Amino acid sequence: MARNENVKNGVIFPVGEKNVAYQDVFTGQSYLQGLVNDPDVSVGVGNVTFEPGCRNNWHIHHNGFQILLVTGGEGWYQEASQPARRLHPGDVVVTKDGVKHWHGATKDSWFSHVAITAGTPEWLEPVDDAHYDALD
């Protein structure tokens, strides 16, 4: 049984729909709920929920940044050539322009964060299973 199953019902914000728009750059199932849908606002704000084991591919934000506000469960964040960081509710991650990184749930826990994103993402290779499975 997965830990933090309450996250799948939404913690602070609704879970949203299955994240089909980005399913090709995620391993596993994620859900996305847009939170700010104002064409005059130049940043994206969305609640992203990850089933256990789900993570996104390595990626870079060009001409922008990404801020993650962890709202539920347990997850991982890793920048290229750095150790992975375990995330818990209340953690804040700031990814600066041009930094290669990935984030997602732990193997056995649901995970949710609000992503505040500016710029253009460049999606790269998946986080390979051997690398992910070695995290504890």
Steps between C-alpha positions, in 0.01 A plus 500: 500500500629844409567762762327840506202375300300801623701707250316334210183682609668841510672660797455875463405523132303257281697214343367579154481273201746239376796691359459388138659815355837403649464120525784446253751673735392321819567145619181389675174685554476865598207740535487871420275778625566848359469761774557828314348526155542869426649587160650818648710300750827376349558211741327165517365388835376144536443231758681183391424170673712189446400141568768294682799445271397776257759756395561736213789489256813705544425849374627857483307828524641752251455874554315432821491297819290255699392518863353189664289534816458151647148448635473126568662160509868430435702558188839558345671795335836472330722732301757353260827404674341555845358244745123454504314689773203339677202738514229533766200733545616856560822464298572763236725437199629776272639387164683775318514564128690236304533241781439137395279324758211259566241449775242242598360268764693249706445134408242444774329836556261734325646849451359843421651842432397833359726589207553867414675506164629767263685460173511215253561141613737274309405138571787253502557131574304304762650435843609141451354230722837391642580856614151553643482159670833564677358805682397453862 
